């Protein structure tokens, strides 16, 4: 919990990692990719305040104790949701597998939620693995990378692929309600469709009982994302990277992102994620609680960010998605009275004009 | 000087996603012309994993632009410090297309990709031109009536004309300022939503450009800007 000016914030970090990018874990012959990948993240790490920077060796791999201190003791986080990233073609034991995350869950069952993953190109074996993971880790969510390469030669997939629908139906059956899709900065996909958010649109309509949390809010294709999200009530914007890369390094840009996301998606469908170990949560939580829309004229027609909205974004929205019990003192006294997304009204007006 | 002409030619090469010249993005690490009028250009990008499709377009466009400079006898354009540098440099030098270069890995050539980002540029450009007018009090009716000829002239307006022309969209004085990327018109009642979208598209492009600049600075320790 984070407390500031008499307000209590329940913090759910809905997107973090526990990776192993140490040299011992680099696949022989693939070292340049393994190094290239973590170097890329280390570049993003530099966008945080200088006093929070780590040295490179530490960045490659932190200990479980480091993580517990950074996230819970110092980072204000009450509940952390692990996402996994496999990348086994470069990292022998995987970059950040469900097992790595699960080991921490077993030690601290009240602190973590572990999300699984699936890749529809794994076929029946993948379905069985998902069932097994769901039982073992009590999965409520999964993380998917549609731009990931596959050993079968494919360079990406879409949520709308028939094979993907089989996996989503399996999620339904297993009680997995939250699908986190990485739709973010253009790193490495060969085919342009790999980063498109178009597939989320149709899939969210076809699976209204699942929630689709689009990590990094589709940035830089935030326009495609927002215009889709406004029409799909079960689509959320994950703020990982949105905060980490901009809150300190580009405050004006962050203000524009927040303004647009509040307008198009609304404060009830935004979730905080520190993206640890790219960045630590402490400075992000503290800076976000202190943050307010600038007074400059350029920002006047963006919605303001209230204390209640900050509480939702930092924890209450994710707590709702994952059924996390929130202490009484951190809850909001009453349901919001403001319109959920101002953009809806504008779209209705324009549609009326078109008819 | 021939080197100036080569530099100017590189200034016409855009990062397709960021819609800015590679010279302004500081992507040109080296540009020389020797006594035999051979132009050598080395490009660099913000990360090791920048998407190969965008990277390929920039290297190929730079090669074409420099080769076309009068007086240049031969152009050598290479991309440095990139995971697909060998394939891209080899492919461009051999005048191979993207699909041929990445045989078995890529299934579409890059014309669609270029078009996708040009459409974004055309939408974002409308915000750049219209925003000062909105701030000065112009309403939806007035904005819907504006043409490229009646909008106040500015570098942003020129840039918008160029992008529209590249897409085959009307770019003459009589063409409406506000249009959809398919060329369709925007009715007055649709103007507020249209401009909201345009502003959002512009944010996506500009924020991405800022991020790429930050990453490039961190990677190469440069001050940014050429």
Interface residues (C-beta under 8 A of the other chain):
Chain A: X32 X33 X36 X37 X39 X40 X43 X44 X46 X47 X153 X155 X185 X186 X187 X188 X189 X190 X191 X192 X219 X220 X221 X222 X223 X226 X227 X245 X246 X249 X250 X253 X256 X257 X260 X263 X264 X297 X343 X346 X347 X349 X350 X352 X353 X354
Chain B: X17 X46 X47 X48 X49 X50 X51 X52 X53 X54 X83 X102 X104 X105 X106 X107 X108 X112 X113 X116 X120 X123 X135 X187 X188 X189 X190 X192 X193 X194 X196 X197 X199 X200 X201 X203 X204 X205 X206 X207 X208 X210 X211 X214 X215 X218 X219
